[in-house]
């Protein structure tokens, strides 16, 4: 009979971020001694890291950082939300995001090759984390924004720690206005971006494939109307214009008042400050966006692991 409980497995996972079976095996080997199990997991070293690299990693954290007039968002994935609560993982995401500020391009491979503050490269530290924490982890993507003058304002929705969370947003405002004007404006726009999920800054920036897909849908609906071809063409154009307006940030209606386009919100803020403000760019990273997740029953998984 096992000398540990489901609570012990949960506690070990919370302390180390280890996978379910790894945690159970470590507790079995150490007769239920959690501290010894932690040491056992670390002792496994790099031998287990490569085996975990094929597992789906859709949890984790988004980190944001700003230095001067430059900002960066980075997404680092793990297999489970347990790891996102792990101090070692949080420290890694925070430091990698700081390292990314110095990158010259939005190139994850280049980022992995950059020097890590504690020694070695980002890639070296990532591999070490996979071995010691016990789950597959990936530096998935990064995006930088920069202005010649003005401010990049960061915002984290559902934050688990300072500048770490589930949805990270950066708003790049170019202006000679002061922080007393730009910071509150940037935060309000960032909150809008987190909620409204724009697809591009303006209509010209919308993905061509996305527009084509919407055009086909609109054409099918127009055809069902049975109206003349020239009327159908106008219906399709109208639908595409509406789609572009609703999905481009500058034309979206501000969620704070549900009536003012974001472009007008920015223009008014500049006018009130006696200067001009340009919403130059933005970033919105939502954790796990676009990754197909595998659903699992955690309680059943723990019970099965204990029963062996």
C-alpha positions as CSV (number, residue, x, y, z in Angstrom):
1,X,0.0,0.0,0.0
2,X,1.3,3.4,-0.9
3,X,2.7,5.5,2.0
4,X,1.3,8.7,0.5
5,X,-2.0,10.2,-0.5
6,X,-3.6,12.2,-3.3
7,X,-2.9,15.3,-1.2
8,X,0.8,14.4,-1.1
9,X,0.9,14.1,-4.9
10,X,-0.8,17.5,-5.3
11,X,1.6,19.1,-2.8
12,X,4.6,17.7,-4.7
13,X,3.3,18.9,-8.0
14,X,2.7,22.4,-6.5
15,X,6.2,22.5,-5.2
16,X,8.0,21.2,-8.3
17,X,5.5,21.4,-11.2
18,X,6.3,17.7,-11.9
19,X,4.1,15.6,-14.1
20,X,1.5,13.3,-12.4
21,X,3.3,10.0,-13.0
22,X,6.7,11.5,-12.2
23,X,5.4,12.8,-8.9
24,X,3.8,9.4,-8.0
25,X,7.0,7.5,-8.9
26,X,9.2,9.9,-6.8
27,X,6.9,9.5,-3.8
28,X,6.9,5.7,-4.2
29,X,10.7,5.6,-4.4
30,X,11.1,7.8,-1.3
31,X,8.3,6.1,0.7
32,X,6.2,9.2,0.7
33,X,8.9,11.6,1.9
34,X,8.1,14.8,0.0
35,X,11.4,16.5,0.5
36,X,13.3,13.4,-0.6
37,X,10.9,13.2,-3.6
38,X,11.8,16.7,-4.6
39,X,15.5,15.8,-4.5
40,X,14.8,12.6,-6.5
41,X,13.0,14.6,-9.2
42,X,15.9,17.0,-9.5
43,X,18.4,14.2,-9.6
44,X,16.8,12.8,-12.7
45,X,18.4,15.7,-14.5
46,X,18.4,16.1,-18.3
47,X,17.7,12.4,-18.9
48,X,13.9,13.1,-18.8
49,X,13.9,16.5,-20.5
50,X,14.0,15.3,-24.1
51,X,11.2,12.7,-23.5
52,X,8.8,15.5,-22.5
53,X,9.5,17.7,-25.5
54,X,6.7,16.2,-27.6
55,X,3.9,16.7,-25.0
56,X,1.3,19.4,-25.6
57,X,2.2,22.6,-23.7
58,X,-0.8,25.0,-23.7
59,X,-0.6,26.4,-20.2
60,X,2.1,28.6,-18.7
61,X,2.4,32.4,-18.6
62,X,2.6,35.5,-20.7
63,X,5.2,38.1,-19.6
64,X,5.5,41.8,-20.5
65,X,8.3,44.2,-19.9
66,X,9.1,47.8,-20.9
67,X,12.4,49.5,-21.1
68,X,12.4,53.2,-22.2
69,X,10.3,53.5,-25.3
70,X,10.5,49.8,-26.1
71,X,8.2,47.0,-24.9
72,X,8.1,43.2,-25.4
73,X,5.6,40.4,-24.7
74,X,6.7,36.8,-24.5
75,X,4.7,33.6,-24.1
76,X,6.2,30.6,-22.4
77,X,4.1,27.4,-22.3
78,X,4.0,24.4,-20.0
79,X,1.8,21.4,-19.8
80,X,-0.3,22.3,-16.8
81,X,-1.4,25.3,-14.8
82,X,0.6,23.9,-11.8
83,X,3.8,25.1,-13.4
84,X,2.5,28.6,-13.9
85,X,2.3,28.8,-10.1
86,X,5.8,27.5,-9.6
87,X,8.3,30.1,-8.5
88,X,11.1,28.7,-10.6
89,X,8.9,28.9,-13.8
90,X,7.7,32.4,-12.9
91,X,11.3,33.6,-12.4
92,X,12.2,32.1,-15.8
93,X,9.4,33.8,-17.7
94,X,10.2,37.1,-16.0
95,X,13.9,36.9,-16.8
96,X,13.4,35.7,-20.4
97,X,11.0,38.6,-21.0
98,X,13.7,41.0,-19.7
99,X,16.3,39.4,-22.0
100,X,13.9,39.8,-24.9
101,X,13.9,43.5,-24.5
102,X,17.4,43.4,-26.0
103,X,16.5,41.3,-29.0
104,X,16.8,43.0,-32.4
105,X,13.8,41.1,-33.9
106,X,10.8,39.0,-33.0
107,X,12.8,35.8,-33.4
108,X,12.3,33.1,-30.8
109,X,15.2,31.1,-32.0
110,X,17.5,34.1,-31.6
111,X,16.1,34.7,-28.1
112,X,16.9,31.2,-27.1
113,X,20.5,31.7,-28.1
114,X,20.8,34.9,-26.0
115,X,22.7,35.0,-22.7
116,X,20.6,34.1,-19.6
117,X,21.2,36.2,-16.5
118,X,22.1,33.1,-14.3
119,X,24.6,31.8,-16.9
120,X,24.4,29.9,-20.1
121,X,21.8,30.7,-22.7
122,X,18.0,30.9,-22.5
123,X,17.8,27.6,-24.3
124,X,20.2,26.0,-21.7
125,X,18.0,27.3,-18.8
126,X,14.8,26.1,-20.6
127,X,16.2,22.6,-20.9
128,X,17.3,22.6,-17.3
129,X,13.8,23.7,-16.3
130,X,12.2,20.8,-18.3
131,X,14.4,18.4,-16.4
132,X,14.0,19.8,-12.9
133,X,10.3,20.9,-13.1
134,X,9.3,17.8,-15.0
135,X,7.1,19.1,-17.8
136,X,7.6,20.1,-21.4
137,X,8.0,23.9,-21.7
138,X,8.4,26.0,-24.7
139,X,9.3,29.7,-25.4
140,X,6.5,30.0,-28.0
141,X,6.5,33.5,-29.3
142,X,7.6,37.1,-28.7
143,X,6.6,40.5,-30.1
144,X,8.2,43.9,-29.6
145,X,6.8,47.4,-30.1
146,X,8.8,50.7,-30.0
147,X,8.2,54.4,-30.5
148,X,10.6,57.2,-31.2
149,X,9.1,59.3,-28.5
150,X,6.3,58.7,-26.1
151,X,5.5,55.6,-24.1
152,X,4.8,51.9,-24.3
153,X,2.2,51.0,-21.7
154,X,2.0,47.5,-20.4
155,X,-1.1,45.8,-19.1
156,X,-1.7,42.3,-17.7
157,X,-5.2,40.8,-17.4
158,X,-5.6,38.0,-14.9
159,X,-2.2,38.6,-13.5
160,X,-0.6,36.0,-11.2
161,X,2.4,38.2,-10.4
162,X,3.8,41.5,-11.5
163,X,3.8,41.6,-15.4
164,X,2.9,37.9,-15.5
165,X,-0.5,36.4,-16.4
166,X,-2.9,35.0,-19.0
167,X,-3.4,38.0,-21.3
168,X,-0.6,40.5,-21.9
169,X,-1.1,43.7,-23.7
170,X,1.3,46.5,-24.9
171,X,0.1,49.8,-26.3
172,X,2.6,52.0,-28.1
173,X,1.7,55.7,-28.1
174,X,3.9,58.1,-30.0
175,X,3.7,61.7,-28.7
176,X,5.5,64.4,-26.8
177,X,2.8,64.3,-24.1
178,X,3.9,63.4,-20.6
179,X,3.4,60.2,-18.7
180,X,0.5,61.8,-16.8
181,X,-1.5,61.8,-20.2
182,X,-0.1,58.7,-21.9
183,X,-0.1,56.2,-19.1
184,X,-3.8,56.4,-18.2
185,X,-4.8,56.6,-21.9
186,X,-2.6,53.6,-22.7
187,X,-4.0,51.6,-19.8
188,X,-7.6,52.2,-20.9
189,X,-6.8,51.2,-24.5
190,X,-5.0,48.2,-23.3
191,X,-8.0,47.1,-21.3
192,X,-10.1,47.6,-24.4
193,X,-7.7,45.4,-26.4
194,X,-7.8,42.7,-23.8
195,X,-11.6,42.6,-24.0
196,X,-12.2,43.3,-27.7
197,X,-9.5,41.2,-29.2
198,X,-8.7,43.3,-32.4
199,X,-7.1,41.5,-35.3
200,X,-5.0,44.4,-36.5
201,X,-4.3,48.0,-35.9
202,X,-6.3,49.2,-38.9
203,X,-8.3,47.6,-41.8
204,X,-5.2,47.5,-44.1
205,X,-3.4,45.3,-41.6
206,X,-6.1,42.6,-41.5
207,X,-4.9,39.2,-42.7
208,X,-5.7,38.6,-46.4
209,X,-6.7,35.0,-45.8
210,X,-9.0,36.1,-43.0
211,X,-10.7,38.6,-45.2
212,X,-11.0,36.1,-48.0
213,X,-12.7,33.6,-45.7
214,X,-15.2,36.2,-44.5
215,X,-15.8,37.2,-48.1
216,X,-16.8,33.6,-49.0
217,X,-19.1,33.4,-46.1
218,X,-20.7,36.7,-47.0
219,X,-21.1,35.6,-50.6
220,X,-22.9,32.4,-49.6
221,X,-25.3,34.4,-47.5
222,X,-25.9,36.9,-50.2
223,X,-26.6,34.1,-52.7
224,X,-29.2,32.7,-50.4
225,X,-31.1,36.0,-50.7
226,X,-31.9,35.4,-54.3
227,X,-31.3,39.1,-55.1
228,X,-29.7,40.3,-58.4
229,X,-25.9,39.9,-58.8
230,X,-25.2,43.6,-58.4
231,X,-27.2,43.7,-55.2
232,X,-25.4,40.6,-53.9
233,X,-22.0,42.3,-54.6
234,X,-23.0,45.3,-52.6
235,X,-24.1,43.0,-49.7
236,X,-20.8,41.3,-49.7
237,X,-18.8,44.6,-49.7
238,X,-21.0,45.9,-46.9
239,X,-20.4,42.7,-44.9
240,X,-16.6,43.0,-45.4
241,X,-16.6,46.7,-44.4
242,X,-18.5,45.9,-41.3
243,X,-16.1,43.0,-40.4
244,X,-13.1,45.2,-41.0
245,X,-14.5,48.0,-38.8
246,X,-15.3,45.6,-36.0
247,X,-11.9,43.9,-36.0
248,X,-9.5,46.7,-36.6
249,X,-8.4,48.4,-33.4
250,X,-8.7,52.0,-34.5
251,X,-12.2,51.6,-35.8
252,X,-13.5,49.5,-32.9
253,X,-16.0,51.1,-30.5
254,X,-14.4,51.8,-27.2
255,X,-15.6,49.3,-24.6
256,X,-15.7,52.0,-21.9
257,X,-18.5,54.0,-23.5
258,X,-19.7,51.6,-26.3
259,X,-20.0,54.4,-28.8
260,X,-16.6,56.2,-29.5
261,X,-14.1,54.7,-32.1
262,X,-10.7,54.2,-30.6
263,X,-9.2,56.6,-33.1
264,X,-11.4,59.3,-31.8
265,X,-10.5,58.4,-28.2
266,X,-6.8,58.9,-29.0
267,X,-7.4,62.1,-31.0
268,X,-9.5,63.7,-28.1
269,X,-6.8,62.8,-25.6
270,X,-4.2,64.6,-27.8
271,X,-6.4,67.6,-28.3
272,X,-7.1,67.9,-24.5
273,X,-3.3,67.7,-23.9
274,X,-2.6,70.3,-26.5
275,X,-0.5,68.0,-28.7
276,X,-0.9,65.0,-31.0
277,X,-1.0,61.4,-29.9
278,X,-0.6,58.5,-32.4
279,X,-1.5,54.9,-31.5
280,X,1.5,53.4,-33.3
281,X,1.2,49.7,-32.5
282,X,0.0,47.2,-30.0
283,X,0.5,43.6,-28.9
284,X,-2.1,41.2,-27.4
285,X,-0.9,37.8,-26.3
286,X,-3.4,35.4,-24.8
287,X,-2.0,32.3,-23.2
288,X,-2.4,29.2,-25.3
289,X,-4.1,31.0,-28.2
290,X,-4.2,28.7,-31.2
291,X,-3.0,25.7,-29.4
292,X,-5.3,22.6,-29.4
293,X,-5.6,21.6,-25.8
294,X,-6.2,18.1,-24.5
295,X,-9.0,18.0,-21.9
296,X,-8.5,15.8,-18.8
297,X,-10.2,15.0,-15.5
298,X,-7.6,16.0,-12.9
299,X,-9.3,14.3,-10.0
300,X,-9.7,11.0,-11.9
301,X,-6.0,11.3,-13.0
302,X,-4.8,11.7,-9.4
303,X,-7.0,8.8,-8.2
304,X,-5.7,6.5,-11.0
305,X,-2.1,7.5,-10.2
306,X,-2.4,6.6,-6.5
307,X,-4.1,3.3,-7.3
308,X,-1.2,2.5,-9.6
